[in-house]
């Protein structure tokens, strides 16, 4: 997978929210910052480091990127740009496959927590309107 190496310098945008592309990244060196932006407001939602991955949803869904990803310092990444390539990588790297499952489960649990909070908030708002 050496041919899929890519380098970024500090502050360079790796992923632009809204773009459509099929690429997942694994951090070989350095750190990246994941952020969401709405208008002039920007919120950092995560900082990822060596061994972490991002952008995996783009391999499975033909939807725009939901977040910005920016290099924090010099960053070396490897990218995977097809489901077949990901399957082969996971077969050859079972420890990474296990880490990926755990990470995705954690991300899904956090998303569920946010959704449950929003549903509760909507229910409270509806109750106050009915009173």
PAZAPA-469900 format. One record per residue: residue number from 1; residue in three letters; y, z, x of N, C-alpha, C, O in turn. Coordinates in pm, 1 decimal, padded with zeros to 6 digits. Atoms other than C-alpha are relative to their C-alpha. Layout:
REM PAZAPA-469900
r k=NUM	r=ala	nv=Y	nw=Z	nu=X	cav=Y	caw=Z	cau=X	cv=Y	cw=Z	cu=X	ov=Y	ow=Z	ou=X
...
END
This chain:
REM PAZAPA-469900
r k=1	r=unk	nv=-00119.4	nw=00000.0	nu=00081.9	cav=00000.0	caw=00000.0	cau=00000.0	cv=00126.5	cw=00000.0	cu=00086.8	ov=00237.1	ow=00017.3	ou=00035.6
r k=2	r=unk	nv=-00113.8	nw=00002.8	nu=-00091.9	cav=00223.9	caw=-00021.9	cau=00307.5	cv=00102.2	cw=-00106.8	cu=-00037.4	ov=00221.8	ow=-00088.3	ou=-00014.8
r k=3	r=unk	nv=-00093.3	nw=00106.4	nu=00035.3	cav=00373.7	caw=-00347.1	cau=00177.6	cv=00094.8	cw=00041.7	cu=-00111.3	ov=00198.3	ow=-00022.0	ou=-00130.9
r k=4	r=unk	nv=-00083.0	nw=-00045.3	nu=00110.4	cav=00518.4	caw=-00155.4	cau=-00116.7	cv=00094.2	cw=00114.0	cu=00040.2	ov=00138.0	ow=00190.8	ou=-00045.4
r k=5	r=unk	nv=-00094.3	nw=-00102.2	nu=-00046.8	cav=00737.8	caw=00072.3	cau=00098.2	cv=00142.5	cw=-00048.3	cu=-00023.7	ov=00173.7	ow=-00166.5	ou=-00009.5
r k=6	r=unk	nv=-00140.9	nw=00031.8	nu=00020.4	cav=01106.2	caw=00087.0	cau=00017.8	cv=00082.7	cw=00120.8	cu=00045.4	ov=00041.1	ow=00235.6	ou=00029.3
r k=7	r=unk	nv=-00085.5	nw=-00105.3	nu=-00055.4	cav=01390.5	caw=00285.6	cau=00174.7	cv=00134.7	cw=00002.3	cu=-00072.3	ov=00187.4	ow=-00101.7	ou=-00111.6
r k=8	r=unk	nv=-00132.0	nw=-00017.5	nu=00059.3	cav=01711.7	caw=00425.8	cau=00026.4	cv=00078.4	cw=00099.0	cu=00085.1	ov=00021.4	ow=00188.6	ou=00147.3
r k=9	r=unk	nv=-00087.5	nw=-00093.3	nu=-00071.0	cav=02008.3	caw=00600.3	cau=00184.1	cv=00064.6	cw=00094.2	cu=-00100.9	ov=00065.1	ow=00068.1	ou=-00221.2
r k=10	r=unk	nv=-00061.9	nw=-00102.0	nu=00084.7	cav=02188.9	caw=00905.6	cau=00049.7	cv=00098.6	cw=-00062.7	cu=-00098.8	ov=00184.6	ow=-00142.9	ou=-00062.3
r k=11	r=unk	nv=-00091.6	nw=00045.1	nu=00103.9	cav=02363.2	caw=00837.2	cau=-00278.8	cv=-00035.5	cw=-00133.1	cu=-00064.0	ov=00024.4	ow=-00171.3	ou=-00164.5
r k=12	r=unk	nv=00038.4	nw=00128.7	nu=00058.7	cav=02193.1	caw=00504.7	cau=-00344.9	cv=-00075.3	cw=00021.8	cu=-00130.2	ov=-00155.9	ow=00114.1	ou=-00142.1
r k=13	r=unk	nv=00066.2	nw=-00005.3	nu=00130.3	cav=02078.6	caw=00446.6	cau=-00701.9	cv=-00133.8	cw=-00070.6	cu=00010.9	ov=-00139.6	ow=-00188.0	ou=00047.4
r k=14	r=unk	nv=00135.5	nw=00055.6	nu=-00004.1	cav=01701.9	caw=00391.1	cau=-00718.4	cv=-00034.1	cw=-00059.8	cu=-00136.6	ov=-00088.5	ow=-00169.9	ou=-00146.0
r k=15	r=unk	nv=00021.6	nw=00046.5	nu=00136.9	cav=01679.1	caw=00359.2	cau=-01096.5	cv=00130.7	cw=00017.2	cu=-00077.3	ov=00197.4	ow=00120.2	ou=-00067.6
r k=16	r=unk	nv=-00117.9	nw=-00002.4	nu=00086.4	cav=01961.8	caw=00277.4	cau=-01335.7	cv=-00047.5	cw=00012.8	cu=-00144.1	ov=-00123.9	ow=-00071.0	ou=-00192.0
r k=17	r=unk	nv=00035.5	nw=-00015.8	nu=00140.9	cav=01922.9	caw=00409.2	cau=-01689.5	cv=00040.7	cw=-00125.1	cu=-00075.9	ov=00147.1	ow=-00182.5	ou=-00052.5
r k=18	r=unk	nv=-00028.0	nw=00119.3	nu=00079.9	cav=01904.5	caw=00123.6	cau=-01937.0	cv=-00068.3	cw=-00125.1	cu=00051.3	ov=-00091.7	ow=-00218.9	ou=-00025.0
r k=19	r=unk	nv=00068.8	nw=00116.4	nu=-00056.3	cav=01734.8	caw=-00120.5	cau=-01700.1	cv=-00145.4	cw=-00002.6	cu=-00044.6	ov=-00205.1	ow=00101.6	ou=-00071.7
r k=20	r=unk	nv=00142.3	nw=00014.3	nu=00030.8	cav=01391.2	caw=-00257.3	cau=-01782.8	cv=-00067.5	cw=-00058.1	cu=00122.9	ov=-00033.9	ow=-00167.5	ou=00168.2
r k=21	r=unk	nv=00078.0	nw=00045.3	nu=-00115.3	cav=01150.3	caw=-00286.2	cau=-01491.3	cv=-00131.9	cw=00075.3	cu=-00000.5	ov=-00140.2	ow=00185.1	ou=-00055.3
r k=22	r=unk	nv=00131.9	nw=-00063.4	nu=-00004.0	cav=00786.4	caw=-00203.4	cau=-01429.1	cv=-00027.1	cw=00046.4	cu=00143.2	ov=-00088.1	ow=-00025.2	ou=00222.6
r k=23	r=unk	nv=00021.8	nw=-00056.6	nu=-00132.2	cav=00784.0	caw=00020.6	cau=-01122.5	cv=-00006.2	cw=00151.4	cu=-00007.3	ov=00083.3	ow=00216.3	ou=-00061.4
r k=24	r=unk	nv=00014.3	nw=-00143.5	nu=-00017.5	cav=00657.0	caw=00370.5	cau=-01057.1	cv=00018.7	cw=00027.1	cu=00148.4	ov=-00019.7	ow=-00055.3	ou=00231.4
r k=25	r=unk	nv=-00026.9	nw=-00032.9	nu=-00139.4	cav=00761.2	caw=00544.9	cau=-00734.4	cv=-00067.6	cw=00131.3	cu=00039.3	ov=-00077.2	ow=00223.8	ou=-00041.4
r k=26	r=unk	nv=00052.0	nw=-00123.4	nu=-00058.7	cav=00595.4	caw=00806.5	cau=-00513.0	cv=00085.3	cw=00028.9	cu=00123.0	ov=00107.4	ow=-00059.1	ou=00206.2
r k=27	r=unk	nv=-00088.1	nw=-00038.1	nu=-00110.7	cav=00816.4	caw=00996.9	cau=-00268.2	cv=-00084.2	cw=00030.2	cu=00124.3	ov=-00168.7	ow=00119.7	ou=00123.4
r k=28	r=unk	nv=00068.2	nw=-00019.2	nu=-00127.7	cav=00688.5	caw=00970.5	cau=00089.6	cv=00082.7	cw=00092.0	cu=00090.3	ov=00028.3	ow=00177.7	ou=00159.9
r k=29	r=unk	nv=-00093.0	nw=-00084.9	nu=-00076.6	cav=00995.6	caw=01128.3	cau=00254.2	cv=00128.7	cw=00014.8	cu=-00079.3	ov=00174.0	ow=-00078.9	ou=-00145.0
r k=30	r=unk	nv=-00129.9	nw=-00022.6	nu=00062.2	cav=01312.9	caw=01285.8	cau=00120.0	cv=-00008.9	cw=00057.6	cu=-00139.9	ov=-00113.9	ow=00104.2	ou=-00184.2
r k=31	r=unk	nv=-00013.3	nw=-00055.3	nu=00134.8	cav=01432.3	caw=01394.1	cau=-00223.7	cv=00081.1	cw=-00094.8	cu=-00086.7	ov=00163.4	ow=-00172.3	ou=-00037.9
r k=32	r=unk	nv=-00078.2	nw=00077.8	nu=00095.9	cav=01566.1	caw=01229.8	cau=-00536.3	cv=00046.8	cw=00091.9	cu=-00111.5	ov=-00012.5	ow=00196.4	ou=-00138.0
r k=33	r=unk	nv=-00057.4	nw=-00075.3	nu=00110.2	cav=01777.9	caw=01355.2	cau=-00822.3	cv=-00013.7	cw=-00083.5	cu=-00126.7	ov=00024.4	ow=-00200.5	ou=-00129.7
r k=34	r=unk	nv=00014.3	nw=00065.1	nu=00129.3	cav=01695.3	caw=01267.9	cau=-01182.9	cv=00112.7	cw=00051.4	cu=-00089.3	ov=00130.0	ow=00172.4	ou=-00104.3
r k=35	r=unk	nv=-00111.5	nw=-00043.1	nu=00084.1	cav=01996.6	caw=01270.3	cau=-01415.7	cv=00009.7	cw=-00084.9	cu=-00125.7	ov=-00032.6	ow=-00200.5	ou=-00129.9
r k=36	r=unk	nv=-00028.4	nw=00067.1	nu=00126.7	cav=02091.8	caw=01180.0	cau=-01769.2	cv=00150.9	cw=-00006.1	cu=-00014.5	ov=00221.6	ow=00085.8	ou=00026.8
r k=37	r=unk	nv=-00144.2	nw=00014.5	nu=00018.9	cav=02435.9	caw=01052.0	cau=-01860.7	cv=00028.5	cw=-00047.9	cu=-00140.6	ov=-00041.4	ow=-00134.0	ou=-00194.1
r k=38	r=unk	nv=-00049.0	nw=00041.8	nu=00130.2	cav=02616.3	caw=01018.8	cau=-02190.2	cv=00151.4	cw=-00003.3	cu=00012.2	ov=00216.8	ow=00100.8	ou=00018.8
r k=39	r=unk	nv=-00143.7	nw=00012.4	nu=-00021.3	cav=02966.1	caw=00882.1	cau=-02153.7	cv=00035.6	cw=00049.2	cu=00139.1	ov=-00022.1	ow=00003.7	ou=00237.8
r k=40	r=unk	nv=-00039.9	nw=-00052.8	nu=-00130.7	cav=03136.3	caw=01076.8	cau=-01875.3	cv=-00080.9	cw=00123.6	cu=00039.7	ov=-00068.9	ow=00172.1	ou=00152.3
r k=41	r=unk	nv=00082.2	nw=-00117.5	nu=-00029.3	cav=02890.8	caw=01369.0	cau=-01898.3	cv=-00129.1	cw=-00039.8	cu=00069.8	ov=-00197.9	ow=-00133.2	ou=00028.4
r k=42	r=unk	nv=00122.0	nw=00025.5	nu=-00076.7	cav=02608.2	caw=01376.1	cau=-01645.1	cv=-00070.0	cw=00133.3	cu=00021.8	ov=-00007.7	ow=00231.6	ou=00061.9
r k=43	r=unk	nv=00077.5	nw=-00123.3	nu=-00015.6	cav=02328.8	caw=01635.0	cau=-01634.9	cv=-00118.8	cw=-00028.6	cu=00091.7	ov=-00197.1	ow=-00120.0	ou=00066.1
r k=44	r=unk	nv=00115.3	nw=00011.4	nu=-00089.1	cav=02082.0	caw=01673.8	cau=-01347.4	cv=-00115.5	cw=00074.0	cu=-00066.6	ov=-00105.4	ow=00193.3	ou=-00095.5
r k=45	r=unk	nv=00114.1	nw=-00061.6	nu=00068.2	cav=01743.4	caw=01738.4	cau=-01506.2	cv=-00112.4	cw=00037.3	cu=00095.3	ov=-00198.1	ow=00118.8	ou=00061.0
r k=46	r=unk	nv=00105.6	nw=-00034.1	nu=-00096.2	cav=01524.6	caw=01750.7	cau=-01194.2	cv=00036.5	cw=-00050.9	cu=00139.0	ov=00110.2	ow=-00148.1	ou=00155.4
r k=47	r=unk	nv=-00002.2	nw=00047.0	nu=-00137.9	cav=01509.2	caw=01721.8	cau=-00819.0	cv=-00146.0	cw=-00010.2	cu=00042.7	ov=-00221.3	ow=00086.5	ou=00032.0
r k=48	r=unk	nv=00138.2	nw=00023.0	nu=-00040.8	cav=01185.8	caw=01571.6	cau=-00687.3	cv=-00006.4	cw=-00018.1	cu=00150.5	ov=00088.3	ow=-00066.9	ou=00212.1
r k=49	r=unk	nv=00015.9	nw=00000.9	nu=-00145.0	cav=01051.3	caw=01592.2	cau=-00332.6	cv=-00127.1	cw=-00073.3	cu=00042.0	ov=-00198.6	ow=-00130.0	ou=-00040.7
r k=50	r=unk	nv=00116.9	nw=00065.6	nu=-00058.1	cav=00781.6	caw=01455.9	cau=-00103.1	cv=-00125.9	cw=00029.0	cu=-00081.9	ov=-00155.9	ow=00144.1	ou=-00113.5
r k=51	r=unk	nv=00123.5	nw=-00013.3	nu=00075.5	cav=00459.3	caw=01391.6	cau=-00294.2	cv=00018.0	cw=-00010.1	cu=-00150.4	ov=-00079.4	ow=-00028.4	ou=-00223.5
r k=52	r=unk	nv=-00027.5	nw=00012.0	nu=00142.9	cav=00629.1	caw=01381.2	cau=-00634.7	cv=00008.6	cw=-00147.6	cu=-00038.5	ov=00017.5	ow=-00234.8	ou=00047.9
r k=53	r=unk	nv=-00007.8	nw=00137.6	nu=00049.7	cav=00642.9	caw=01069.2	cau=-00851.9	cv=00095.1	cw=-00007.2	cu=-00117.9	ov=00125.8	ow=00093.7	ou=-00181.4
r k=54	r=unk	nv=-00087.3	nw=00022.0	nu=00115.0	cav=00871.7	caw=00918.5	cau=-01113.1	cv=-00006.8	cw=-00147.2	cu=-00041.5	ov=-00049.7	ow=-00233.3	ou=00035.4
r k=55	r=unk	nv=-00003.4	nw=00137.0	nu=00049.7	cav=00911.2	caw=00608.0	cau=-01326.2	cv=-00130.9	cw=-00050.1	cu=-00057.4	ov=-00143.9	ow=-00169.2	ou=-00085.7
r k=56	r=unk	nv=00133.2	nw=00041.3	nu=00042.8	cav=00549.5	caw=00604.9	cau=-01444.3	cv=-00002.9	cw=-00060.4	cu=-00140.6	ov=-00086.8	ow=-00145.7	ou=-00169.4
r k=57	r=unk	nv=00000.8	nw=00050.6	nu=00136.8	cav=00635.3	caw=00536.7	cau=-01808.1	cv=00024.3	cw=-00150.7	cu=-00002.8	ov=-00026.8	ow=-00220.7	ou=-00090.2
r k=58	r=unk	nv=-00033.0	nw=00143.1	nu=-00001.6	cav=00770.5	caw=00193.4	cau=-01713.7	cv=-00122.7	cw=-00088.8	cu=00017.7	ov=-00120.0	ow=-00206.1	ou=-00019.7
r k=59	r=unk	nv=00121.5	nw=00080.5	nu=-00016.3	cav=00418.8	caw=00078.7	cau=-01623.0	cv=-00069.3	cw=-00024.5	cu=-00133.7	ov=-00141.0	ow=-00123.4	ou=-00149.3
r k=60	r=unk	nv=00072.4	nw=00006.2	nu=00125.7	cav=00297.9	caw=00137.0	cau=-01978.4	cv=00085.5	cw=-00043.1	cu=-00119.0	ov=00032.6	ow=-00092.2	ou=-00218.7
r k=61	r=unk	nv=-00088.8	nw=00031.1	nu=00112.4	cav=00602.2	caw=00080.6	cau=-02200.2	cv=00109.0	cw=-00096.2	cu=00045.0	ov=00168.7	ow=-00078.9	ou=00151.3
r k=62	r=unk	nv=-00103.6	nw=00098.1	nu=-00031.8	cav=00839.2	caw=-00211.9	cau=-02202.8	cv=00132.2	cw=00045.1	cu=-00062.1	ov=00190.2	ow=-00024.1	ou=-00145.7
r k=63	r=unk	nv=-00122.7	nw=-00058.7	nu=00053.3	cav=01139.8	caw=00009.2	cau=-02275.5	cv=00098.6	cw=00025.6	cu=00113.6	ov=00058.9	ow=00036.0	ou=00229.6
r k=64	r=unk	nv=-00099.7	nw=-00027.2	nu=-00104.7	cav=01465.7	caw=00072.0	cau=-02090.6	cv=-00022.8	cw=00136.1	cu=00066.5	ov=-00073.0	ow=00230.1	ou=00004.8
r k=65	r=unk	nv=00005.7	nw=-00127.5	nu=-00072.8	cav=01475.3	caw=00342.9	cau=-01825.4	cv=00087.5	cw=00101.6	cu=-00071.2	ov=00195.7	ow=00068.2	ou=-00119.5
r k=66	r=unk	nv=-00073.3	nw=-00103.5	nu=00072.6	cav=01589.3	caw=00672.6	cau=-01975.8	cv=00091.7	cw=00083.1	cu=00089.5	ov=00178.6	ow=00154.4	ou=00039.4
r k=67	r=unk	nv=-00077.2	nw=-00085.1	nu=-00091.1	cav=01740.1	caw=00832.6	cau=-01664.6	cv=00042.8	cw=-00078.2	cu=00123.5	ov=-00009.8	ow=-00185.1	ou=00154.3
r k=68	r=unk	nv=-00041.2	nw=00051.3	nu=-00130.3	cav=01921.1	caw=00760.7	cau=-01342.0	cv=-00079.9	cw=00075.4	cu=00106.0	ov=-00109.4	ow=00193.6	ou=00088.8
r k=69	r=unk	nv=00062.9	nw=-00066.0	nu=-00114.5	cav=01743.5	caw=00835.0	cau=-01012.7	cv=00080.5	cw=-00039.0	cu=00122.6	ov=00104.2	ow=-00157.0	ou=00148.3
r k=70	r=unk	nv=-00087.6	nw=00020.2	nu=-00114.9	cav=01953.8	caw=00878.4	cau=-00698.9	cv=-00062.0	cw=00064.1	cu=00123.7	ov=-00117.2	ow=00174.0	ou=00116.7
r k=71	r=unk	nv=00050.3	nw=-00053.9	nu=-00127.0	cav=01850.9	caw=00927.1	cau=-00335.0	cv=00088.3	cw=00115.2	cu=00045.9	ov=00211.1	ow=00105.7	ou=00044.2
r k=72	r=unk	nv=-00070.7	nw=-00115.4	nu=-00057.0	cav=01946.0	caw=01265.7	cau=-00191.2	cv=-00038.6	cw=00005.9	cu=00147.7	ov=-00141.5	ow=00063.3	ou=00183.3
r k=73	r=unk	nv=00035.6	nw=00017.3	nu=-00139.9	cav=01953.4	caw=01195.8	cau=00180.6	cv=-00077.5	cw=-00129.8	cu=00014.1	ov=-00085.1	ow=-00208.8	ou=-00080.0
r k=74	r=unk	nv=00080.8	nw=00120.3	nu=-00020.2	cav=01737.7	caw=00923.7	cau=00332.4	cv=-00134.9	cw=00019.0	cu=-00067.4	ov=-00198.4	ow=00123.6	ou=-00054.0
r k=75	r=unk	nv=00122.0	nw=-00010.0	nu=00081.0	cav=01438.1	caw=00850.2	cau=00111.5	cv=-00090.7	cw=-00118.0	cu=00031.2	ov=-00046.3	ow=-00232.3	ou=00042.7
r k=76	r=unk	nv=00103.5	nw=00102.4	nu=-00018.6	cav=01115.4	caw=00660.8	cau=00174.6	cv=-00094.6	cw=00009.9	cu=-00118.5	ov=-00150.3	ow=00116.2	ou=-00145.9
r k=77	r=unk	nv=00082.6	nw=00002.9	nu=00119.3	cav=00920.5	caw=00557.0	cau=-00133.1	cv=-00106.8	cw=-00106.8	cu=00012.5	ov=-00091.8	ow=-00203.4	ou=00087.2
r k=78	r=unk	nv=00096.7	nw=00106.3	nu=00020.9	cav=00610.5	caw=00362.5	cau=-00214.6	cv=00006.0	cw=-00027.5	cu=-00150.1	ov=00018.0	ow=00065.0	ou=-00230.4
r k=79	r=unk	nv=-00003.8	nw=00030.8	nu=00142.1	cav=00612.0	caw=00177.4	cau=-00543.5	cv=-00127.8	cw=-00068.2	cu=-00045.8	ov=-00195.8	ow=-00137.3	ou=00030.1
r k=80	r=unk	nv=00115.6	nw=00059.2	nu=00066.7	cav=00339.1	caw=00072.2	cau=-00782.6	cv=00057.4	cw=-00078.7	cu=-00116.6	ov=00134.7	ow=-00025.0	ou=-00196.0
r k=81	r=unk	nv=-00063.4	nw=00081.5	nu=00103.2	cav=00422.4	caw=-00216.0	cau=-01013.4	cv=-00095.7	cw=-00064.1	cu=-00099.5	ov=-00062.6	ow=-00164.5	ou=-00162.6
r k=82	r=unk	nv=00091.5	nw=00044.6	nu=00105.3	cav=00115.9	caw=-00266.0	cau=-01232.1	cv=-00097.9	cw=00112.1	cu=-00032.5	ov=-00125.7	ow=00198.3	ou=00050.9
r k=83	r=unk	nv=00098.5	nw=-00100.2	nu=00041.6	cav=-00131.9	caw=-00056.2	cau=-01427.5	cv=-00125.3	cw=-00013.1	cu=00085.7	ov=-00185.0	ow=00087.5	ou=00124.2
r k=84	r=unk	nv=00118.3	nw=00023.1	nu=-00083.7	cav=-00415.2	caw=-00213.7	cau=-01228.4	cv=00017.6	cw=00061.7	cu=00138.8	ov=-00074.1	ow=00124.6	ou=00191.7
r k=85	r=unk	nv=-00029.4	nw=-00057.8	nu=-00131.4	cav=-00251.7	caw=-00112.4	cau=-00900.8	cv=-00003.6	cw=00153.0	cu=-00007.0	ov=-00053.0	ow=00218.4	ou=00084.9
r k=86	r=unk	nv=00003.4	nw=-00145.4	nu=00017.9	cav=-00206.5	caw=00242.8	cau=-01035.0	cv=-00144.4	cw=00048.9	cu=-00010.7	ov=-00180.6	ow=00148.0	ou=00052.8
r k=87	r=unk	nv=00140.8	nw=-00038.7	nu=00013.6	cav=-00573.9	caw=00262.8	cau=-01138.0	cv=-00069.6	cw=00001.0	cu=00136.3	ov=-00139.5	ow=00096.6	ou=00169.8
r k=88	r=unk	nv=00061.4	nw=00007.9	nu=-00133.4	cav=-00685.8	caw=00150.7	cau=-00790.9	cv=00049.2	cw=00112.1	cu=00090.1	ov=-00029.3	ow=00172.1	ou=00163.5
r k=89	r=unk	nv=-00058.4	nw=-00106.9	nu=-00081.6	cav=-00448.7	caw=00398.2	cau=-00624.3	cv=-00060.5	cw=00135.0	cu=-00037.6	ov=-00095.2	ow=00214.3	ou=00049.9
r k=90	r=unk	nv=00053.6	nw=-00128.5	nu=00045.4	cav=-00575.6	caw=00688.0	cau=-00838.2	cv=-00146.9	cw=00017.0	cu=00036.0	ov=-00190.5	ow=00127.6	ou=00068.0
r k=91	r=unk	nv=00141.4	nw=-00005.5	nu=-00039.5	cav=-00940.6	caw=00602.0	cau=-00767.5	cv=-00011.7	cw=00035.8	cu=00148.3	ov=-00097.9	ow=00114.7	ou=00187.1
r k=92	r=unk	nv=00003.7	nw=-00024.7	nu=-00145.4	cav=-00869.6	caw=00604.5	cau=-00392.2	cv=00063.3	cw=00133.4	cu=00038.8	ov=00041.6	ow=00182.0	ou=00149.8
r k=93	r=unk	nv=-00072.2	nw=-00124.5	nu=-00029.0	cav=-00656.4	caw=00922.0	cau=-00414.2	cv=-00022.2	cw=00101.9	cu=-00112.2	ov=00069.7	ow=00129.9	ou=-00189.2
r k=94	r=unk	nv=00030.5	nw=-00090.7	nu=00111.6	cav=-00831.1	caw=01170.3	cau=-00647.7	cv=00086.7	cw=00125.8	cu=-00002.3	ov=00113.4	ow=00178.9	ou=-00110.2
r k=95	r=unk	nv=-00087.3	nw=-00117.8	nu=-00000.5	cav=-00612.8	caw=01462.7	cau=-00534.9	cv=00134.2	cw=-00032.3	cu=-00065.1	ov=00189.2	ow=00049.0	ou=-00139.5
r k=96	r=unk	nv=-00124.7	nw=00041.9	nu=00063.9	cav=-00301.6	caw=01268.9	cau=-00635.2	cv=-00022.2	cw=-00018.6	cu=-00150.0	ov=00064.5	ow=00016.5	ou=-00230.1
r k=97	r=unk	nv=00031.3	nw=00019.6	nu=00142.0	cav=-00470.1	caw=01175.9	cau=-00965.6	cv=00002.5	cw=00134.3	cu=-00073.1	ov=00057.9	ow=00144.6	ou=-00182.5
r k=98	r=unk	nv=00001.0	nw=-00133.7	nu=00061.0	cav=-00528.4	caw=01546.4	cau=-01039.3	cv=00142.1	cw=00055.0	cu=-00010.5	ov=00178.9	ow=00113.7	ou=-00112.2
r k=99	r=unk	nv=-00139.3	nw=-00045.9	nu=00001.6	cav=-00167.7	caw=01628.4	cau=-00946.7	cv=00078.7	cw=-00074.0	cu=-00108.0	ov=00161.9	ow=-00014.5	ou=-00176.5
r k=100	r=unk	nv=-00071.5	nw=00079.6	nu=00098.6	cav=-00043.6	caw=01346.4	cau=-01168.2	cv=-00030.3	cw=00049.2	cu=-00141.1	ov=00060.5	ow=00061.1	ou=-00223.3
r k=101	r=unk	nv=00037.9	nw=-00050.2	nu=00132.4	cav=-00238.2	caw=01474.1	cau=-01470.2	cv=00069.3	cw=00132.9	cu=-00026.7	ov=00123.1	ow=00154.3	ou=-00135.3
r k=102	r=unk	nv=-00063.9	nw=-00131.4	nu=00016.9	cav=-00106.0	caw=01827.1	cau=-01415.7	cv=00150.4	cw=-00015.4	cu=-00022.5	ov=00207.1	ow=00049.8	ou=-00110.3
r k=103	r=unk	nv=-00143.9	nw=00021.3	nu=00012.0	cav=00252.3	caw=01705.3	cau=-01372.1	cv=00035.2	cw=-00059.2	cu=-00135.5	ov=00130.6	ow=-00015.5	ou=-00199.8
r k=104	r=unk	nv=-00027.0	nw=00062.8	nu=00129.6	cav=00237.5	caw=01483.8	cau=-01680.7	cv=-00020.3	cw=00098.3	cu=-00114.2	ov=00055.3	ow=00096.7	ou=-00211.3
r k=105	r=unk	nv=00022.8	nw=-00101.4	nu=00103.1	cav=00092.6	caw=01769.7	cau=-01887.4	cv=00117.7	cw=00097.9	cu=-00005.9	ov=00160.0	ow=00137.4	ou=-00114.5
r k=106	r=unk	nv=-00115.0	nw=-00090.6	nu=-00005.4	cav=00377.5	caw=01996.9	cau=-01772.7	cv=00123.0	cw=-00066.1	cu=-00060.8	ov=00195.6	ow=-00003.8	ou=-00138.3
r k=107	r=unk	nv=-00114.6	nw=00073.0	nu=00056.1	cav=00638.5	caw=01731.8	cau=-01854.5	cv=-00012.7	cw=-00012.9	cu=-00151.6	ov=00086.2	ow=00001.3	ou=-00223.4
r k=108	r=unk	nv=00022.1	nw=00013.2	nu=00143.3	cav=00483.4	caw=01679.1	cau=-02198.1	cv=00023.2	cw=00133.3	cu=-00071.2	ov=00081.2	ow=00136.7	ou=-00179.7
r k=109	r=unk	nv=-00020.7	nw=-00132.9	nu=00059.1	cav=00482.7	caw=02053.2	cau=-02268.3	cv=00149.1	cw=00031.4	cu=-00010.0	ov=00193.9	ow=00086.5	ou=-00110.5
r k=110	r=unk	nv=-00145.4	nw=-00022.8	nu=00003.4	cav=00854.0	caw=02073.0	cau=-02179.1	cv=00064.8	cw=-00084.4	cu=-00108.5	ov=00155.0	ow=-00037.7	ou=-00178.2
r k=111	r=unk	nv=-00053.3	nw=00087.9	nu=00104.3	cav=00927.0	caw=01777.6	cau=-02406.5	cv=-00032.0	cw=00056.8	cu=-00137.6	ov=00053.7	ow=00056.6	ou=-00225.9
r k=112	r=unk	nv=00038.6	nw=-00062.8	nu=00126.6	cav=00734.0	caw=01945.8	cau=-02689.9	cv=00089.7	cw=00119.9	cu=-00031.1	ov=00133.1	ow=00138.9	ou=-00144.7
r k=113	r=unk	nv=-00084.5	nw=-00119.0	nu=00016.8	cav=00934.7	caw=02264.1	cau=-02635.9	cv=00139.5	cw=-00040.8	cu=-00046.8	ov=00195.7	ow=00022.1	ou=-00136.5
r k=114	r=unk	nv=-00133.3	nw=00048.9	nu=00038.6	cav=01262.6	caw=02071.2	cau=-02662.2	cv=-00002.7	cw=-00052.0	cu=-00143.4	ov=00087.2	ow=-00022.2	ou=-00222.1
r k=115	r=unk	nv=00011.1	nw=00054.2	nu=00136.1	cav=01146.0	caw=01887.5	cau=-02975.7	cv=-00013.3	cw=00110.4	cu=-00104.2	ov=00049.1	ow=00104.2	ou=-00210.1
r k=116	r=unk	nv=00016.9	nw=-00111.9	nu=00093.1	cav=01034.5	caw=02210.6	cau=-03143.1	cv=00133.0	cw=00071.5	cu=-00019.4	ov=00167.7	ow=00109.5	ou=-00131.2
r k=117	r=unk	nv=-00132.3	nw=-00062.7	nu=00009.0	cav=01373.3	caw=02363.0	cau=-03064.3	cv=00095.7	cw=-00081.9	cu=-00085.5	ov=00171.9	ow=-00025.7	ou=-00164.3
r k=118	r=unk	nv=-00088.7	nw=00087.1	nu=00078.5	cav=01554.5	caw=02063.2	cau=-03213.8	cv=-00039.2	cw=00000.7	cu=-00147.7	ov=00047.8	ow=00001.9	ou=-00234.8
r k=119	r=unk	nv=00045.8	nw=-00005.1	nu=00139.6	cav=01339.8	caw=02068.4	cau=-03529.7	cv=00042.8	cw=00132.5	cu=-00062.8	ov=00088.4	ow=00134.7	ou=-00177.1
r k=120	r=unk	nv=-00042.9	nw=-00130.9	nu=00050.6	cav=01411.4	caw=02441.5	cau=-03569.9	cv=00150.0	cw=00000.1	cu=-00027.2	ov=00195.5	ow=00053.6	ou=-00128.3
r k=121	r=unk	nv=-00145.1	nw=00007.5	nu=00015.4	cav=01782.0	caw=02374.7	cau=-03522.7	cv=00036.3	cw=-00081.6	cu=-00124.7	ov=00125.1	ow=-00042.7	ou=-00200.5
r k=122	r=unk	nv=-00024.4	nw=00082.4	nu=00119.3	cav=01775.5	caw=02099.6	cau=-03787.4	cv=-00034.0	cw=00076.0	cu=-00127.4	ov=00039.2	ow=00069.3	ou=-00226.1
r k=123	r=unk	nv=00039.3	nw=-00080.0	nu=00116.9	cav=01590.7	caw=02328.0	cau=-04028.7	cv=00104.2	cw=00106.3	cu=-00032.3	ov=00137.4	ow=00127.4	ou=-00148.9
r k=124	r=unk	nv=-00105.1	nw=-00101.9	nu=00021.1	cav=01851.3	caw=02602.6	cau=-03980.0	cv=00124.2	cw=-00062.4	cu=-00060.2	ov=00184.9	ow=-00005.7	ou=-00151.1
r k=125	r=unk	nv=-00117.7	nw=00068.6	nu=00051.9	cav=02131.9	caw=02353.7	cau=-04041.4	cv=-00017.4	cw=-00038.7	cu=-00146.7	ov=00075.8	ow=-00026.1	ou=-00226.1
r k=126	r=unk	nv=00028.0	nw=00037.4	nu=00138.3	cav=01967.4	caw=02230.7	cau=-04362.0	cv=00004.0	cw=00121.7	cu=-00091.7	ov=00054.1	ow=00113.6	ou=-00203.8
r k=127	r=unk	nv=-00001.9	nw=-00122.9	nu=00079.8	cav=01920.8	caw=02587.7	cau=-04486.3	cv=00142.5	cw=00048.1	cu=-00024.3	ov=00174.5	ow=00092.9	ou=-00134.4
r k=128	r=unk	nv=-00137.7	nw=-00046.0	nu=00016.7	cav=02286.7	caw=02673.1	cau=-04426.5	cv=00076.9	cw=-00092.1	cu=-00094.6	ov=00168.4	ow=-00046.6	ou=-00163.3
r k=129	r=unk	nv=-00066.3	nw=00094.1	nu=00092.6	cav=02394.7	caw=02359.4	cau=-04618.4	cv=-00043.5	cw=00025.4	cu=-00144.5	ov=00034.3	ow=00005.4	ou=-00237.8
r k=130	r=unk	nv=00051.7	nw=-00024.5	nu=00134.3	cav=02176.5	caw=02452.7	cau=-04914.6	cv=00054.5	cw=00127.3	cu=-00059.8	ov=00057.8	ow=00141.6	ou=-00182.0
r k=131	r=unk	nv=-00047.9	nw=-00130.0	nu=00048.9	cav=02321.5	caw=02802.3	cau=-04940.7	cv=00138.9	cw=-00009.0	cu=-00055.7	ov=00193.9	ow=00091.5	ou=-00100.9
END
